[in-house]
């Protein structure tokens, strides 16, 4: 299937199952391509899903065309992509950096600070309460002693 016939949703980020569905490949194929193309742009978080940028999805489709359509090996596909790409530019800002604006970063930092405060609060040992001291207002007259109510004889 040529790359031009695949419709890519208008989004910036895609999860691994979505990439596999759009490209019509199995997850193990995509993982093997990640090993062969380390700059495929997989952003994995601890315990989180594999995330791909739109450019990564387009590259996966191009690799599929080169391997399955043109019959190249993965090494041949890598050389072909390097030749098409030209010299690499070191100072290109990441698309993920643009997506995570300073506002989003600040909100995430606020959430993190709140979670740390909760963690400290929950980890603290409870303070023992004062031994049943009666509550008294300063400067107030002492309360009259209560007379016991007993049965009338």
C-alpha positions as CSV (number, residue, x, y, z in Angstrom):
1,X,0.0,0.0,0.0
2,X,1.6,3.3,-1.0
3,X,2.1,5.9,1.7
4,X,0.0,8.4,-0.2
5,X,-3.1,6.3,0.1
6,X,-3.0,6.1,3.9
7,X,-5.0,8.7,5.7
8,X,-3.3,9.9,8.9
9,X,-5.6,11.5,11.5
10,X,-4.9,15.2,12.2
11,X,-3.1,14.7,15.6
12,X,0.4,15.3,16.9
13,X,0.9,12.1,19.0
14,X,-0.1,8.5,18.5
15,X,0.0,5.4,20.7
16,X,1.6,2.2,19.5
17,X,-1.7,0.4,18.7
18,X,-2.8,3.3,16.6
19,X,0.4,3.4,14.6
20,X,0.1,-0.4,14.0
21,X,-3.5,0.0,12.9
22,X,-2.8,2.9,10.5
23,X,0.3,1.3,9.0
24,X,-1.3,-2.2,8.9
25,X,1.6,-3.9,10.7
26,X,2.0,-6.0,13.8
27,X,3.4,-4.6,17.0
28,X,6.4,-6.9,16.9
29,X,7.3,-5.6,13.4
30,X,7.2,-2.0,14.8
31,X,9.4,-3.0,17.8
32,X,11.9,-4.6,15.5
33,X,12.0,-1.4,13.4
34,X,12.6,0.6,16.6
35,X,15.7,-1.5,17.2
36,X,16.9,-1.0,13.6
37,X,16.0,2.7,13.6
38,X,16.9,4.0,17.1
39,X,15.8,7.6,16.2
40,X,12.3,6.5,15.4
41,X,11.1,8.8,18.1
42,X,9.6,6.5,20.6
43,X,8.9,8.3,23.9
44,X,8.3,5.8,26.6
45,X,7.5,6.9,30.2
46,X,7.8,4.6,33.2
47,X,4.8,2.3,32.9
48,X,3.4,4.4,30.1
49,X,2.6,3.5,26.5
50,X,4.9,4.0,23.6
51,X,4.2,7.3,22.0
52,X,5.0,8.4,18.4
53,X,5.0,11.8,16.7
54,X,3.3,12.4,13.4
55,X,6.7,12.5,11.7
56,X,7.5,9.0,13.2
57,X,4.3,7.6,11.8
58,X,5.1,9.0,8.4
59,X,8.6,7.4,8.7
60,X,7.0,4.1,9.6
61,X,4.9,4.2,6.5
62,X,8.0,5.1,4.4
63,X,9.9,2.2,5.9
64,X,7.0,-0.1,5.2
65,X,6.9,1.0,1.6
66,X,10.7,0.5,1.2
67,X,10.7,-3.0,2.9
68,X,7.5,-4.5,1.6
69,X,6.9,-2.5,-1.6
70,X,10.5,-2.0,-2.9
71,X,11.9,-5.2,-1.4
72,X,14.7,-3.6,0.5
73,X,16.2,-5.0,3.7
74,X,16.1,-2.9,6.8
75,X,19.7,-1.9,6.3
76,X,18.9,-0.9,2.7
77,X,15.9,1.0,3.9
78,X,18.0,2.8,6.5
79,X,20.6,3.8,3.9
80,X,17.9,5.0,1.5
81,X,16.3,7.1,4.3
82,X,19.6,8.6,5.3
83,X,20.3,9.6,1.6
84,X,16.8,11.1,1.3
85,X,17.2,13.0,4.6
86,X,20.5,14.7,3.9
87,X,22.8,16.0,6.6
88,X,21.3,16.0,10.1
89,X,20.8,19.3,11.9
90,X,21.7,19.2,15.6
91,X,19.8,22.2,16.8
92,X,16.3,21.2,15.7
93,X,13.8,21.7,18.5
94,X,11.8,18.6,19.3
95,X,8.1,18.5,18.4
96,X,7.4,17.1,21.9
97,X,9.0,20.3,23.4
98,X,6.7,22.4,21.4
99,X,3.7,20.3,22.6
100,X,4.7,20.7,26.2
101,X,4.6,24.4,26.5
102,X,5.9,26.2,29.6
103,X,2.3,26.5,30.8
104,X,1.8,22.7,30.6
105,X,5.1,22.2,32.3
106,X,4.2,24.6,35.1
107,X,0.8,22.8,35.7
108,X,2.6,19.5,35.8
109,X,5.1,20.9,38.4
110,X,2.2,22.2,40.5
111,X,0.6,18.8,40.5
112,X,4.0,17.2,41.4
113,X,4.4,19.6,44.3
114,X,0.9,18.8,45.5
115,X,1.6,15.1,45.3
116,X,4.8,15.5,47.2
117,X,3.0,17.4,50.0
118,X,0.4,14.7,50.2
119,X,3.2,12.1,50.4
120,X,4.9,13.9,53.3
121,X,1.6,14.5,55.1
122,X,0.6,10.8,54.8
123,X,4.1,9.6,55.8
124,X,4.2,11.7,59.0
125,X,3.3,9.9,62.2
126,X,0.2,11.2,63.9
127,X,0.8,13.4,66.9
128,X,-0.6,12.0,70.2
129,X,-3.5,14.1,71.5
130,X,-3.2,15.8,74.9
131,X,-4.6,13.7,77.7
132,X,-8.3,14.7,78.1
133,X,-7.6,18.2,79.3
134,X,-10.7,20.2,79.7
135,X,-11.1,23.1,77.4
136,X,-11.2,26.5,79.2
137,X,-11.4,30.0,77.9
138,X,-8.8,32.4,79.2
139,X,-10.3,35.1,81.5
140,X,-13.6,33.3,81.9
141,X,-15.1,32.4,85.2
142,X,-14.8,28.7,86.0
143,X,-17.8,26.7,85.2
144,X,-19.9,25.8,88.3
145,X,-19.5,22.2,89.5
146,X,-22.2,19.9,88.4
147,X,-24.3,18.4,91.0
148,X,-25.0,14.8,90.6
149,X,-28.4,13.8,89.8
150,X,-29.5,10.9,91.8
151,X,-32.8,9.2,92.5
152,X,-35.0,11.0,95.0
153,X,-35.6,9.1,98.1
